Amino acid sequence: MMMEASVRILCNSSTRLRPNSLIFHENPLLKSKTFPSSSSSYYHRHPISLLLNSQNYLPFLSSNSISHIPNSSIPFGSSSSSQLLLLGSLFSNSSFARILSSSKGQSFRWNYAAENGNVGREFGVASEKGPVVTAVLLGWLGAKPKHLRRYVELYNARGIHAVTFVASVWDVLSVDLGRKLQERINVLARELSCWLSESEKDGRERFLIFHTFSNTGWLAYGAILDSFQERPDLLEKIKGCIIDSGGDPNIDPKVWAAGFATAMLKKRSSSTYPLVEAGGNKMGDSIDTSKIQGKDPLLIETLLLSAFEKMFSFLLKLPDINQRLSRIISILVNRQPPCPQLYLYSRADKVIPFQSVESFIEDQKRAGKSVQSFDFGSSPHVDHYRTFPDLYSLHLENFLNASLPLERKLQQYPV
């Protein structure tokens, strides 16, 4: 889910592509079973290694090493041995290892709408002669392409192509602090640039709609906008942006911690509990936490939140990370294209504070942007469509009708 934010989305958009593979570094802490001094440069070179064993996607916290860890050497603060052991046991579960695993295969997936003149006519947004539109779906932290399938269907049913992009927890919490993730975003940005720069064989123009989920998708959108800043011709072809459960511009360790904990716990996280019962089909997979014998899910969540908050309190203050993240947020605050924006959020969201979203909405309105929003009230983080499918579809439909080029509608319904 989230962001629920992406550490390097963080990287400069001009970063050159490197081979599409992870580089694993051996953790010297595992061999020595002792920690270097807190002043060691090791923390700045491999800060994630303080929480994760980068080679196995597992933490180094274990019964064999825990007694050798002096609390004073941990920059994230001290915890009791029993808490650290429980957290280590949690990460050692094979289900969590699968969640931490890096996304495999291509960086994005195209999902083309059927080439049928009747497709989408019932929704009032498709046209045989109007511009061709692609929706770019930027998933929440931990999402998989299959989790975005229903959103793809929403667009394909309206004659709109869809491209999906997702980020795993490991994409962000790798030893390179998300550089591989930034490389994948750069690849997507170049793909979109190439697609927009060409026309259909029959001469029709091409436009984009962005649909972001949580702060992870929103920050990925900001990174793409960053790569488009020197191409106003591309920015003009972005006709709308839907922000689902995102839009918090604050660099807050608590928000990042909530996002990562939710991404790892999935449906066992308290952030996925709605305030009221609502119908709908489940979207996504849950973790088989039954393998973590005798562990209270709420206790596990508390430990994860505490560990991640301490970690991000450290990482987000590193100059390189803070500056690059601030650059992306600055673009989202001040340099978005002049297209309409739709914010879909909920006061029940336990990951992204609704107050931050509403404040950002007001700031965008004051900046002269065309902004719409809807508060679903009781649905959990990135769960508005599952909880309220008809209402979600209605707001999406109205937004598309208002945002897509006028000639599209006139050609669809000739007089």
N, C-alpha and C positions, 0 to 999 in steps of 0.2 A: 504494500500500500504506500503511500507517501514516497518522498518525503516522506518522502515525505520530506525529501530534499536530497540533493545529490552532491557529494563532495566532488567536485571537479567536473562537474558542470562548472564550475570552478576553474577549469583549465582555460587558457587562452584559445580562442577559436582558430587561431592561426597555427596551432600545434600541428606539426607534421605527423602523418600517419606512421605508425610503427607496425611491425608484424602483428597479425591478429591472433595473439596468443598471450597467455599470462606468463610472467616471469616469476618463478618461485624463489624466494630467498630463504636459506636455512636460518632458523632462529637460534642465535647463540645462547639465548636464555635457556633453551631446552637442554643443551648439553651441560651447561654449568650448574643448572638448577639454582642459580643465584642471580640477582639483579645487579646491573651496573649502578653506579651512583646516579641520583636523580639529575645531576648536572651533565650527565653524559650526552653526547650528541646523538647517541643511538635513538633517543626518544624522538628527535626531530627527523631522523632518517627513516625510522620504522615505527611510528607511534601506534599503528594498528596492531602490531605484534604484542603490545601489552595486553590485548584482549583476545586476539585470535592467533592460532598457529597457522601461518599462511600456507604451509605446505600441505596440510591435511584438512583445511577449513575447520579445524577444531581448536579449542582454547588449550593453552599449555597448563592451565590450572588443574592440578591433580593431587591426589593424596601423597605422591612421591615428591612433589616440589613445593607444595603449599607451605610446609613448615620452614622452608628456606627463604621465604619472601618477607623481607622487612617492610612493615607498613610505611616507614618513612621514605622508602625508595619509590613508591607508586605515586605518580603525579596526579592521579585522579582521586586521591583521598584513600583513607583506610576503610577496610571492611573486616568483619569477623571471619575467621577461618571457615566456620561452618557455612556462611553465606557464599564465600568464594567456591567452596567445594560443591555446593548445590548448583551454582551457576556453571561450574565446569561440567558437572553431570548433565546439565541441561544441554549444553552445546555438544556434548559427546553423543547425544542421541542421533541416530542415523537420519531421522526425519529432518532435523535441523541442518544436517550436513547437505541434504539435497537442496534445501532452501538457499543455503549459502553458495551453492555451486554456481559457476558463471554461466551466463546465457550462451548457448551454443548455436552454431549456424550463422546465418546472415543477420545483419544488424537490424533489418526491417523486413516487413512482408507486405507485398501489394495484394489487395483484394479487390478485383475489378468488378464493377457492376455489370449486369448482363446487358449485351448490346441489343436491346429490344426497345423499340420506340414506345411501347406501352408501359414499360417498367417505370414506376414512379409517378405516373400521371394521376393516380388517385390521391397522391400527397401534394400535388401542386408545385413540385420543385424540379421535375425532370423536363428535358427538352431535347428533341432530336437535332435542332438547329442552333440552340444556344451554346454558350461556353461549356467546356468540360470541367467539372469540379472534382477535386480530391480532398477528402478529409484526412488529416494527419492525426492519428490517435496516439498520444504519448502517455503510456501507462503509469500507474502508481508503483511504488517500490515493491518489488517482489511479484508483480503481476507477470503472467505468461500470456502469449498470444491467444490461447484458448479463452482466457478470462475476458478478452476484449471482443470475442466473437459476436456477442449480442449487439454490441455497439456498431460493429462492422455491418451487421444485418440492418440496423436502423438506417444507415447511409446507403447501402447497396439497394435497399428497397425503394429508395428515392432517386435511383439512377446516379448515385455519387460513388466514385471509387473511394477506397480507404487504404491507408498505409498504417500499419501498427508498429510501434516501437516500445520495448519494455526494458527494464533494468532490474537485475537481481541485487540482492543484498551484497553479494560478493563483488559485483561490478563497482560498488562504491567503497566497500571496506576491504579493498585489496591493498597490497603493500605499496602500490603506486598512488594511493589516495584517489582512485577514480580516474586515472589518466586513460585507461582502456575504455572506460565509459565515454569520456570526452571524444576519443577517437571514433567510437561508434556513432556518436551524435554528429561529428564532422562528416562522416560518410553519408549519413542520412541527409544532412544539409546540402551536400553536393548533389545528391540524387534529386532532391526537390528542385534545386537550382537548374539542373539540366532539364528536368521535366517542364518547368515553367518557361524556360527560354525557348522552347519549341512550340509549335502549333500542331493541331490535329491535321491529318492529311487533307481534310476538307476545308482547312483554313480557320476552324474555330479556335478561340483563345482557350487558355487553361488558367484556372484559379485554384486557390487553396482555402480550406477551412481548417483551423486547428482545434482539436478537442483534447484538452489536457486533464489529467487526473492527479489529484493531490499536489503537493509542492514539488514532488519529483518530476512529474510531467510538466508542471508550470515552469520550473527552472530549465528543463530541457528545451522548452519553447523559447525561453529567454536566450539560451545558448545559440539556438538556430537564428533568432533575430539578430544576435550579435554578428553572426557570419554573413548576414544579409545587409548590414548597415551601409556598405559601400555600393549596394545595388538597389537604389530606389525603385527601379523598374520591377524588381521582385517583390518589394514591400507593398507596392500598389496592387499586386495580384493576390494579396491575402485579404479575403473578403469577410472574415469573421473569426472569432476565437471564443470557444466555450471552455470555461474554467470550472471543473467539477471538483469540489472539496479542496481547492487550493487558493492561492492568492495572498499568502501571508508573507510580507516582505521582511519581517524581523528575523535576524540571525539569532535564534533563541535555542540554546542547548536542550531545553525541556521539550520543545516541539520536535526537534530532531530525534530525541530519545523516544518520544511517543511514537513517531513514525516508524522507527526501526524495530521497536518492540512489537508493534502491531504487525509489521511485515513478517516477523519471525513466528509470532504466535497464531497468525491468521484468525480463524473463527473462534479460537480459544481466548482471544484477547477481549478484555472488557469493552474495548472501543468498538467492537462489532455488535454490541447488544443494543437493539433499538429501545427507545423509551416506551413505545407502544407496540402491540402486536400488529403485524401487517402481512398481507399475503405476498406471494411471489416465489419464484424458483430460486434456488441457491445458485450463486455464481462463484466458481473457484473451488479449490481444494483446501481441506483442513489438515493440520498436523495430527498424527497419531501420537498424542502425548500420553497415551496409556502405557507406553513403553518406559516412561519416566516414572518408575514405581514410587508410590508414596509421596509424590510431590504435589502440593497444592497449586493449581494454576494461578491463583491470585498472588501467591507468594513468589512464584516464578516470574510473573509479570512485574512485580515490585522490584525484584532483583535485576531484571533486565533494564527497567527504567532507570534504576539507580546507577548501574554500570555504564549505560549509554550516556546518561546525563553527565557523568564525571568525564567520560572520554571526550564528548563533544565540547564540554567546557574548556578542555585543553586544546583540542584540534582547531576549533573555530577561531581561536585567538592567534593561531600561527599566522604571521604576516602574509605569506604566500596564499594560503587558503582564504583568509579573510578578504584580501584585496580582490581576488578573482571572483569570489562569490558576490562581493559587493558590486563588482562591475556588471554581472548578470542581472542582479536585482535593480541596479540603476537603469538598465535598459528597459526592464519591465515597468518601472515606475515612470520614466521620462521619455522613452523613445519607442513606444509601441506604434505600430502602423495605425492609420486613421480609420480602421475598420471597427464595426460594432463588437462589443464584448458582452458575453452572457455568463453570469456567475451563479452556479447552482451549489448551494451549501445548506447547512443545517445547524441549528443551535445545539443539537445533540451530538455534534462532532467532537470526539474526545482527543483528536489528534491536532487538527488545525483550529485554533480559537476563532469562533465566528466573529468576535469583536474585531479581530485583525482583518478579516475578510471585508467586513462592512466598512471599516475605516479606509481600506484600500479602494473600495468601490467609490466612496465619497471623494477621495483624492483624484481618482480618474475622471469623475464627473466634473470636478472643479478645473481639471486640465482640459476640458472641452471634449472628452471622449464620449461616444455614444455607448451607454452602459445600461444593460438590463440585469436584473437579478431575481432570484427566487429562493426563499428560505423554506425548506421542506419540513422544518420543525423537529421531527422525531427520528429521522433516518440516520444511521451511523455513517462513519467516514467512507467515502466512495461507494456508498450502498444505496444511493437515492433511486437509481433506476430499478434495482431489484425490489426495493420496498414500495415504490410508487411508479410502476412501469407506465401506466396511462398518463399520469401527470407529467412525468419526465418527457415522454414522447411528445406531448402537446407543447411543452415549452421549447423543445428542440425544433419542432415543426414551425412554430411561430417565428422563431429566431431565423431559421433558414429562409423562410418566405420574405422576411424583412431585410435580410442581409445580401442575398444573392442578386446579381445584376437584374435590373428591370427588364432589359430586352429578353431575358430568359423567359419571363412570364408572358410577355407579349407574344413571343414566338410560339409559346406553348398553347395559348388560347387566342388564335387569330380572330379578328373581327370579320 
